């Protein structure tokens, strides 16, 4: 059985979030939460929040114990981009692209019989 949680429009570049998301794939869910608390990055806090939400979804909606869950995939997709301008040389304007990301975490309980 697969359980997922989604965080949309996280104000962080997808490239920065993907670096941390790759490290938790395949880990046990509780171990991944503990691992993320040790990483001193904003993206780790965003992923941990989404992972805790996925664990809560599994416990509340599907009645699955948190101890049996593994992180099947942690997918980071591109979100919308805020286009802003900052002052440049000689009174010109330089563009800034403030990127956002969508974080999707899929948990699996390891039971292949249910689909």
VOBA-1610 file (N, C-alpha, C; in pm, whole numbers, padded with zeros to 5 digits, always signed):
BEGIN
Unk+00084-00116+00000Unk+00000+00000+00000Unk+00090+00124+00000Unk+00050+00223-00078Unk+00128+00346-00087Unk+00050+00462-00026Unk+00120+00539+00054Unk+00063+00657+00117Unk+00150+00775+00077Unk+00088+00888+00046Unk+00168+01001+00004Unk+00125+01130+00072Unk+00216+01226+00071Unk+00189+01361+00120Unk+00255+01457+00022Unk+00194+01574+00006Unk+00239+01670-00093Unk+00245+01810-00030Unk+00358+01876-00047Unk+00372+02015-00008Unk+00389+02095-00136Unk+00299+02189-00157Unk+00303+02269-00279Unk+00357+02408-00249Unk+00422+02465-00350Unk+00471+02603-00345Unk+00565+02629-00227Unk+00656+02536-00201Unk+00758+02558-00098Unk+00858+02659-00151Unk+00886+02764-00074Unk+00970+02873-00122Unk+01118+02836-00113Unk+01156+02739-00195Unk+01295+02696-00201Unk+01320+02640-00339Unk+01437+02662-00391Unk+01471+02614-00524Unk+01466+02461-00529Unk+01408+02403-00634Unk+01399+02257-00643Unk+01535+02188-00640Unk+01635+02252-00695Unk+01769+02193-00696Unk+01823+02174-00555Unk+01798+02273-00469Unk+01845+02265-00330Unk+01769+02158-00252Unk+01641+02143-00282Unk+01559+02046-00210Unk+01593+01904-00256Unk+01621+01887-00384Unk+01652+01753-00437Unk+01777+01694-00375Unk+01875+01779-00342Unk+01999+01730-00281Unk+01970+01655-00151Unk+01878+01706-00072Unk+01844+01642+00055Unk+01746+01526+00033Unk+01654+01543-00062Unk+01551+01441-00084Unk+01612+01308-00131Unk+01722+01315-00205Unk+01787+01192-00252Unk+01840+01107-00137Unk+01875+01171-00026Unk+01939+01098+00084Unk+01842+01011+00164Unk+01711+01039+00156Unk+01618+00963+00240Unk+01546+00851+00166Unk+01562+00842+00035Unk+01492+00739-00040Unk+01541+00601+00001Unk+01447+00512+00028Unk+01480+00375+00067Unk+01499+00355+00216Unk+01499+00460+00293Unk+01515+00447+00439Unk+01381+00417+00506Unk+01389+00366+00627Unk+01270+00352+00709Unk+01221+00492+00744Unk+01090+00511+00752Unk+01033+00645+00769Unk+01078+00711+00899Unk+01076+00637+01010Unk+01117+00696+01138Unk+01265+00732+01139Unk+01347+00648+01076Unk+01490+00678+01066Unk+01515+00800+00979Unk+01434+00815+00874Unk+01450+00930+00784Unk+01418+01060+00856Unk+01317+01059+00944Unk+01282+01180+01019Unk+01398+01218+01111Unk+01455+01120+01180Unk+01568+01147+01268Unk+01689+01197+01189Unk+01711+01139+01073Unk+01823+01178+00988Unk+01808+01322+00941Unk+01686+01360+00905Unk+01662+01496+00855Unk+01681+01601+00964Unk+01656+01565+01090Unk+01675+01662+01198Unk+01823+01696+01217Unk+01912+01612+01169Unk+02056+01635+01185Unk+02114+01721+01073Unk+02039+01741+00966Unk+02088+01818+00852Unk+02052+01965+00872Unk+02152+02055+00877Unk+02124+02197+00908Unk+02087+02278+00783Unk+01982+02240+00716Unk+01938+02311+00595Unk+01788+02334+00600Unk+01744+02442+00538Unk+01601+02473+00533Unk+01526+02364+00457Unk+01588+02311+00351Unk+01521+02208+00272Unk+01497+02082+00355Unk+01585+02051+00449Unk+01566+01935+00536Unk+01444+01954+00625Unk+01421+02077+00673Unk+01304+02104+00755Unk+01176+02091+00673Unk+01177+02138+00548Unk+01060+02127+00463Unk+01026+01981+00433Unk+01129+01901+00403Unk+01108+01760+00372Unk+01062+01684+00497Unk+01119+01717+00613Unk+01078+01651+00737Unk+00931+01678+00768Unk+00887+01801+00743Unk+00748+01835+00768Unk+00655+01755+00677Unk+00693+01740+00550Unk+00613+01662+00456Unk+00615+01514+00493Unk+00731+01465+00535Unk+00743+01324+00574Unk+00658+01293+00698Unk+00656+01382+00794Unk+00572+01362+00913Unk+00424+01363+00875Unk+00388+01445+00777Unk+00251+01447+00729Unk+00214+01315+00663Unk+00306+01259+00585Unk+00280+01130+00520Unk+00265+01019+00624Unk+00347+01023+00728Unk+00336+00922+00835Unk+00202+00935+00906Unk+00159+01059+00932Unk+00030+01081+00997Unk-00085+01035+00908Unk-00072+01056+00776Unk-00174+01007+00684Unk-00185+00855+00690Unk-00071+00788+00699Unk-00071+00642+00705Unk-00137+00592+00833Unk-00104+00656+00945Unk-00159+00611+01073Unk-00308+00640+01084Unk-00350+00755+01038Unk-00489+00796+01057Unk-00583+00739+00950Unk-00543+00750+00823Unk-00633+00710+00714Unk-00627+00561+00681Unk-00508+00503+00691Unk-00491+00363+00647Unk-00468+00265+00762Unk-00457+00315+00885Unk-00433+00230+01003Unk-00309+00142+00986Unk-00200+00204+00943Unk-00072+00135+00926Unk+00023+00185+01032Unk+00099+00096+01094Unk+00195+00136+01197Unk+00313+00209+01133Unk+00361+00311+01199Unk+00470+00392+01145Unk+00601+00315+01139Unk+00615+00211+01221Unk+00740+00135+01224Unk+00762+00054+01097Unk+00654+00021+01027Unk+00667-00065+00908Unk+00680+00013+00778Unk+00683+00146+00785Unk+00683+00228+00663Unk+00824+00258+00615Unk+00842+00256+00483Unk+00967+00297+00422Unk+00938+00407+00321Unk+01039+00489+00295Unk+01025+00597+00198Unk+01048+00536+00060Unk+00940+00522-00015Unk+00952+00464-00149Unk+01013+00564-00245Unk+00966+00689-00241Unk+01024+00792-00326Unk+01001+00929-00264Unk+01094+01017-00289Unk+01085+01157-00249Unk+01108+01239-00375Unk+01000+01290-00432Unk+01006+01357-00561Unk+00992+01507-00540Unk+01079+01583-00603Unk+01073+01729-00596Unk+01050+01781-00738Unk+00938+01850-00756Unk+00901+01901-00887Unk+00913+02052-00888Unk+00926+02109-01008Unk+00933+02254-01022Unk+00797+02316-00994Unk+00797+02424-00919Unk+00675+02498-00893Unk+00676+02628-00972Unk+00588+02719-00939Unk+00587+02848-01009Unk+00710+02931-00975Unk+00739+03029-01059Unk+00855+03115-01042Unk+00808+03259-01026Unk+00854+03324-00921Unk+00826+03466-00901Unk+00934+03546-00974Unk+00894+03632-01063Unk+00990+03711-01139Unk+00997+03851-01079Unk+01114+03886-01029Unk+01135+04015-00963Unk+01255+04084-01026Unk+01275+04212-00990Unk+01388+04287-01040Unk+01464+04349-00924Unk+01595+04356-00940Unk+01682+04416-00841Unk+01769+04519-00910Unk+01809+04621-00838Unk+01889+04727-00898Unk+02022+04673-00948Unk+02059+04717-01069Unk+02185+04675-01129Unk+02277+04794-01150Unk+02381+04773-01224Unk+02479+04877-01249Unk+02421+04987-01338Unk+02464+05111-01316Unk+02426+05227-01397Unk+02274+05248-01404Unk+02205+05222-01296Unk+02062+05247-01290Unk+01976+05147-01365Unk+02033+05034-01406Unk+01954+04934-01478Unk+01889+04837-01380Unk+01800+04755-01430Unk+01731+04655-01347Unk+01779+04517-01388Unk+01813+04436-01290Unk+01859+04299-01315Unk+01749+04201-01270Unk+01715+04104-01355Unk+01608+04011-01318Unk+01650+03913-01209Unk+01556+03876-01126Unk+01573+03771-01024Unk+01461+03671-01043Unk+01493+03545-01039Unk+01393+03440-01051Unk+01387+03366-00918Unk+01279+03385-00843Unk+01261+03320-00714Unk+01181+03193-00736Unk+01248+03080-00732Unk+01187+02952-00766Unk+01117+02889-00647Unk+01014+02812-00678Unk+00941+02735-00578Unk+00942+02588-00619Unk+00906+02502-00525Unk+00906+02359-00555Unk+00786+02291-00492Unk+00749+02178-00550Unk+00646+02091-00495Unk+00717+01965-00445Unk+00694+01928-00318Unk+00760+01811-00258Unk+00655+01702-00241Unk+00680+01585-00301Unk+00589+01471-00290Unk+00668+01354-00229Unk+00617+01303-00118Unk+00680+01188-00052Unk+00582+01073-00053Unk+00628+00959-00104Unk+00546+00837-00112Unk+00605+00734-00018Unk+00522+00685+00074Unk+00562+00581+00169Unk+00502+00448+00129Unk+00572+00341+00159Unk+00522+00208+00130Unk+00534+00124+00256Unk+00433+00038+00278Unk+00440-00047+00396Unk+00505-00182+00366Unk+00545-00204+00244Unk+00616-00327+00208Unk+00526-00446+00189Unk+00394-00428+00182Unk+00300-00537+00160Unk+00262-00542+00013Unk+00317-00637-00065Unk+00290-00640-00209Unk+00151-00690-00245Unk+00078-00750-00150Unk-00053-00806-00182Unk-00158-00699-00209Unk-00147-00587-00141Unk-00245-00480-00160Unk-00190-00379-00259Unk-00275-00336-00353Unk-00229-00238-00451Unk-00327-00123-00461
//
